[in-house]
Amino acid sequence: MAASHIIGYADPLVASPGQTVAIHVSCHREQYSSHLVRLGPGLLQHPDAPPEDRRRVESVPSGQHVGRPQFSRPGSFATVPWKGEQLPQGRVRISFWMQPTLLQAGHDQYLFSSLDPDGGAGLGALIDEGSLVMLTGSPDGVQRVSLEIPLKRHTWYRLMFSWDPDSRIVALDAQSKSAHVGLASTTHAETHQVPGMNLTSSQPLTIASHSGAQRVARQPIPSTSFNGRIDGFRVEVASQRILDLDFSQDISSNTLRDISPSGTHGMLINSPTRAVTSHDWDASEVDWTRASTGYGAIHFHDDDVDDAFWEPDFALTLPANLHSGCYGVVVSDGETEDVIPVFVRPNLSQTSNPPVVLIMPTFTYTAYANDRMYDVSRDVHIDIPGSDSVTKSRQIQILEERPDLGISLYDSHNDGSGTSHSSTKRVVLNMRPDYFHWGFGGPREFPADLWYVGFLDRELGANNYDIITDHDLSIYGDSLLLRYSVALSCSHPEYPTYAMLDTYDAFLAQGGYFMYLGGNGYYWVTGHQADNPHRIEVRRADQGCRTFNLPPGHWHLSSTGELGGLWRSRGRTPNRFCGLGSDACGMGQGCGYGIVPEARNNPTLSFLFQGPRLGDPRVNVIGDFGLVQGAASGDEIDRLDYSLGTPSNAIMVATTKLAGGHSDNYGLFNEEILFPMVNTTGTTSDKVRSDLVYFKTAAGGAVFAVGSINWVGALAWKNYENNVADITANALHEFVRRLK
């Protein structure tokens, strides 16, 4: 069974030499072993290719560890350190706004609870398959009172629960509204008597779940989280305000602000979605940072996973002299193994660096973490004509049996709402060197990017270039990237922050040489905070290649307040600094690039056509082969477009339009389509293409850009003995030569 596979994660994902990394493992067997390896060129799926390159780091001893299974409790909630202690005499009332987004969740959805584990004290309320239930702790256990209010999905309710210890009366007063402006006329009130009542609990208050305890266990833990939005939370006793949580404050944090005299602030767990519209939003303002009302809600989900909260099994101290690179902690129980990635940045205190750096797009890996888009039973899935049948790798089999591993930024939650946050403090099964993408029939993202590691090892030597990550650029910015003179992207650098784009601009402004070796790069506005380095935030706004829409009013990031969506929509197109911008995507057979005759005869570009596989003028096409989709241009692709900011001196070196072009399995991104919406596919639109461009920058550097995610799969074809690898190597060595 897949559930018995050993799996784990490292915290942090990106570390420095000499740093200690915690390794968290779930293993069903009594013992397992571990050792550290440097990850090489991944899976080269070709008969002429060598086996996967995993070099053991001999300076780190192997280890033996005691195995134990670990399962997380999925679902977001809030904890507040208030237990009802020292309550004044009198009736207790709890009130808040609530909007359910999934009434039948298959489990109790707690709106709040302070119940003791034995049910002897405390209070709470939940939704049981569409019915609202009040809960009261008593010497005889929890008293459940089913209420008669009819709940409707996506309707806002003002709920006021009350408990009277003297009369043992519990009551509900409710108002409902379905429009943004004004209360509807629907009101509801009911009272019930219970046999016993003990409200002073030993458990702190939990909002949107039953308890903050038991975050991890040795067996699966069902979620008890509420699916829906809650706005504010007030506790009053005998008209005295005990707790008053204002959810509209501290939106960029994990904190809940208590504005009552007691100042009992709370904490959010598993990153529910903030900066969402509430019952009083009237569409007069769509930016929560400018709104005075309308943004006091938090959207909780029963499948949120931000921190798996697994216990650490062992600590791995990285050698102080370890060269930067992609490493893996191999854990094996004798029958199954997992390779847990750890990215090691360069030593930040070193005074000299090699001139070349490869940038691993760890934010892209985070965005796609544990994507379930192959599952057509989910509200959000992908089914592009021409795709292969779904290939269920062992990682997908594990994922299907482990809902506690969470979902990606491309999936919808169980209630149908789109995701906004993703995290690396959990097992990410598609960030493995042997992961095969379910639809493309080959590696994608991290395992594919290891082919660039193998390419640089071959061209420069393993210790003659550095590796850094999106996480590093987001935190260290110019102070890190400007140490280098030649920077290479990987295959899919889709998720930059504003500060990262500034860093790329600064790199080119100092005369740096940039090689954009991917597709669909620098596309989505991304939020990242140094205080929560494991988490990124993306808001899918009004356009872009996306699997779902977020509703109006939800387009500004909660983490930074900035407008989400595409960088193109905010005037920072990737064309401005790498010459290309995304235009289309597709599955099925890819396409090669036809060399532009004028480019071959241009003396400025002669360095690109060096070598026997490129120097022959009869060679008109490059990359009509590849390890993914059979060609260099495929998956998501980019083109030159001067109207979108491509520098006027950019030269088109090659284009898929001169090699037959893409089939109608490839279609334009929606931001490319204007009225009338015709001629949008590969055979009907000149815009559906990959272009290879080169241009010099004003500061004396240059850019070489290829415009396809699958360029890397062609580069690795026949162990890098091909014309795609040749032209890439020619650009790399020319840029290094110019530094001398």
Order of alpha helices (4+ residues) and beta strands (2+ residues): beta-beta-beta-beta-beta-beta-beta-beta-beta-beta-beta-beta-beta-beta-beta-beta-beta-beta-beta-beta-beta-beta-beta-beta-beta-beta-beta-beta-alpha-alpha-beta-alpha-beta-alpha-alpha-beta-alpha-beta-beta-beta-alpha-beta-beta-alpha-alpha-beta-beta-beta-beta-beta-beta-alpha-alpha
